[in-house]
């Protein structure tokens, strides 16, 4: 499941996130797990990210891809693109698609000329993905 507690703790340690944000995210994660409808989950994330724009979003990508909910995935992509930039979000989305075995979709993202121009970022992501 994309919202596993151990995965979140690892992610938070990796990014050296503050204690306050860690508490906020853990509380948010617990709440998200209880939300029955994906649209409500998108709304909750949208409201939460207004308080802190550094909330992780990759787990949401995985969640919506696994649920095959492309409408909610697009809503999250649009939301986080405003805060993190199209290049960052598309790199992350491409990697999540590959991780979720949607290889053709992930490959299409990485074939975009303006993403290929940043090969060092792709290589860093690939090393992270492999490990």
N, C-alpha and C positions, 0 to 999 in steps of 0.2 A: 504494500500500500504506500502511495507517495507521501503520506503524512506520518511516517513512522517517527517516533520520538528519538530514536538513536540517530537517524539520518538528519533530523533537524539539529540535534546537539552537535553533530559533526560539522554541519554546514555553519552553524553559529560560531563554533571554535575556529573554523577555517578562516572566517572573515573577521575574527577578533571583534565580535559585536559586544556592545556594552551590556552590562547586567540588566539595565532597565529595558532595553530593547529585547533581550532574551526573555525576560518575564512577560513582556507584552506579546511577543510572538508565540510563546508557549500557551498563553491564555487564548490568543486568537486561533491557534491551531486546534486546541480543544473545542472551541466553539465551532470552527469550520467542520470538524468531524461530525458534529451533531446536526448540521444543516442538511435537510433532506433534498432540497432542490438546488441544482447547479446555478440557476439564475440568482438565488438568494446568496450563494457562496460568492459569486462575482460582486454582488452589491456589498456584501460584508467586507470583502477585500478592498473594494473601492473606497469605502468609508474608513477602513483602518489605515490605508496607505496615505490618507490625507494627514494623519497624525505622524506617520513616519514613512518616508519614501524608500527606506532601505529594507522593507519587508521582502523576504525571498519569494520569488514567483515561479521558479522552475518546477516546484512540486505541483503547482496548479496546472502548468503545461502538461505534465505527466498525467495528472488526474483526469483532465478533460480529454486528452488523447486516448487514454485507456477506456473512458466512457463513450468515446466516439461522439463527443459533444463539440462539434466544430463552431457552433454559434457562440458558446461560452468561451471557447478557446480564443476566438477572434476578439471578443470583448476584453479579455485579459491582455492579449497582445496589444490591442489599441491603448489600453490603460497604462501598461508599463512602458510602452514606447514613448509616451509623453514624458516620462520621468527618466528613463535610462537611454533613450535614443534608439533609432531604428536598427543601427548596426549591431549594438550590443544585444538587443532583444532577438534579432533574427539569427545571430550566431547561437544564442542559447536555444532558441526554438529548433534550429537545425540539428543541434546535438541531441535534444530531447526526442525529436522525431526518429533519429537514428537509434537511440537507446530503446525506444518503444517499437523498434523493428519496422518503422515506416521509412525504409531506406530511399525509395524514389522521391518522396516528399522532402526528406532531408537533403538529398543530393540536389534537388531543384533550388533549394535556398542557397546552398553553397556555390551554385553555378552563376549566381547573380554577379555581374562584372564588378560592381562596386564593393561587394563582399570579398571577392577573390583578390582584390588589390591589397587587402590586409591579411596576407598569408601568415604573418607571425602570430596574429591572434588566433587564427584557425589552428595552427600548430600547437599553441598553448592549450587550447580547448581539447584537442585530440589527445595530448599527453595526459591531461586531467581525466578524460574519458577512459583511456586505456588503463590508468591506475585505479 
